């Protein structure tokens, strides 16, 4: 089995196990973010992209931490989350339409 297929199989297995844990615990949000980070980070690490895998895992692990902190300090998560998503979308669109390399 080549390295790419093996990494994809490992990533899929980790994601399915993570979904099973979420089903048992009922911690769907933000637990799904952790499941995505674990599977995506593992795939990158097994493909040899260690720093990218660690960064992916750190980013997706940071989401549940940020939510927990926001809930403790009484920040309206829907407003912050909505503004974050709007900003991320605008940045993505700017990159596609204005910062293209021809």
Beta strands, then each sheet from edge to edge (+ up, - down):
end
